[in-house]
Amino acid sequence: MEDLQQFEAFMRAYQDMVYGTAVRLLGNYAEAQDIAQEVFLKAHERFGELRASQTAGGWLKTVTRNLCLNHLTRHRARWRLFTDLAKPGDEESDPLANLAAPDLSEERWDEEARQRWVETGLSKLSDIQRIPLVLYHFEDLSYEDIAEKLGVSLSKVKTDIHRGRLALRKHLLRGNLRPEGMIAQAEE
């Protein structure tokens, strides 16, 4: 019984990190919940080793990242080259073209609200833009490591990250996108 209570405390300590990592990579809340469950099932199997480990958080983050990448490879369409996508500036086929960012000058945002805003923006990006961007900026992987993990060329990773940054910036600056709870906060 004590092991179960210890594992429950372990899960509570790391659940936000695991789920947040999965949401950023997958861009889908339901899929992220499934991955988080799978991560903690694996953690339960190795709990004897993990409970005393100072690197348990790193292990969980790595397992989460790998499971997300495996999921994307298995269950989503293969990577498409940017040449197959709409040309930049083609607003009819650009999913970000009609989105706008909130007016930051009149609102006071706390760090959590800003994070939700960015994560909401990330969820609007295509997989080929979001995944390399998240791996680089949130998972601190090098371009070379990302290319290896995704099985693409180094130049493709650099291009995808660059275009992902541009799309995210465009998305965040257009407005209309507010994380849950921001409207009430802005009206106070």
N, C-alpha and C positions, 0 to 999 in steps of 0.2 A: 504494500500500500504506500509506503514511503517513497519507493521508486516512482510510482505513478504521480505522486504529488510533486516530486522533484522534476519530472519530465514536464508536467504541466507548467511549473514555474519557468523552466527552460524555454518552453514554447512561447509563453507570454512575453518573455524578455526579447525574443527574436522575431516574433510574428510580423511586426510592422516592417522590419528591414527586409524579410523574405518576401512578403506580399508587395511592398513598394518596388523592389527590384523586378519582380515578375510583371507587375503592371506596366512599368516603364518599358520593358523589353517587348511585351506582348501587345500592349495597347488595348487590352480587353480584360475587364474586371472578372468575368466568369472563368476565363482560361487561367488568369492569374491565381484565382482561388484554388483551382484544380492543381496547378503546379505547386502552390504553397502546401497543399495537403500531401502531395507526393514527396516534397522535400522533408516534411516532418515525419513521414513514414520511414524514410531512409534514416533520418536522425534517430528515430526510436530504435531502429535496428542496431545502431552504433552508439547508443546513449551511454553505455559503459565507458567508452573511450572519450566521448564528447563532454560529459559532465564535468570533468576536471581539466579539460583542455582550455588553454588561453586563446587558442586559435579556432574555437568553435564557430564564432561569427564569420570568419573568413571561409571556413569549410562550408557553412550554410550558404553563403553568398555565391561561392563557386558552384555548388550543386544546383542552386537556383538558376544561375546563369546558364549552365550546361543543359539543364532540363528544358529551359525556355528555348534555347537554340535548337535542341533536338526536336522539340514540339513544332517550331516554325518550319524546320526542314521537312518533317514528316507530313504535317497537316495543312500547309499553305502552299500556294503556287510557287514554283521555282522562281529564283531571282530573275527579274526582268532587267534588261539593260535600260538605261535612261533613254536610249534612242528609241525604245518602244513606247515610251511615255509621251505625253503631250509636250509640245515645245514650250519653253519658258515664255510667259506673257500670254499664252492662250487661255484667257480667263474662262471660256466656256467649259474646258475640260480640267481646269485647275481646281481641285477640291478646296483649296485654301483661299480662292479668289474672293469669295463673298463673306469672309469672316473678318471681324474687326476687333481691335483690342480696346480695353477700357481706358478711359482718360485717367492717367496716373496722377496728374497734377492736382486733382480735387479730392483724391481718396488717400486715406492712410492705410497701407497694407502692412500686416505683420508678416513675419517670415513664413509662417505656415500657409497663409493665403497666397503669397507669391509662389510658393512651391506647388500648391494646388493648381495655380494658373499655368505654370510652366508644364506641369504634368498633363493637364488638360490639353494644352497645345501639342505636346508630344504625341498624345493619343490620336490626334488628327492627322499626323504624318503617315505616309505609307511605310510599310515595313522596311523597304530598301533605304529609306532616309532615317527612320527612327532607330533601328537596331544599331547601326554603326555609331550613330550619334550618342546613344545611351551607353554603349560599350566604351566609348572613348571618354566621355565627360563624367559619367556616373560610376562606371566600373573601373576607370583608370587603366584600361588596356592600351597598349601601343598600337599604332597603325599595323605593324607587322603581326602582332598577336590577333588582331581583329581579322586581318586577311586570312590567317591560318584557320581560325575558328569558323569563319564563314565560307572558306574554300573559294575565295575570289582573289583577284590580283590586288597588289598594294595600291596601284593607281586608281582602281575602282573604289577602294575603301576611302581614299583621300577625296575623290570626287563625290562619293555619296555623303560623306561627312560635311563637305563644303556646301553641297546643295541642300542637305538637311538643315544646316544652320540658316541658310538663306530662307528656306521655306518656313522654319520655325519663327524667325524674326518677322517675316512678312505676316505670318499668322498672328503673332502676339501684338503687332503694331496696328492691326486693322480694327480691333475692338469687338464688341458684342460677346466676347467670351469671358464668362465670369465663373470661377469655381463656385461650387455650392456654398451658400452662406455668405457670399460676398455682397449680394444685393442688400441683405439686411444690414450688414456691417456698413455699407456705403451710405445707407439712408439714416443711420444713427447720428 
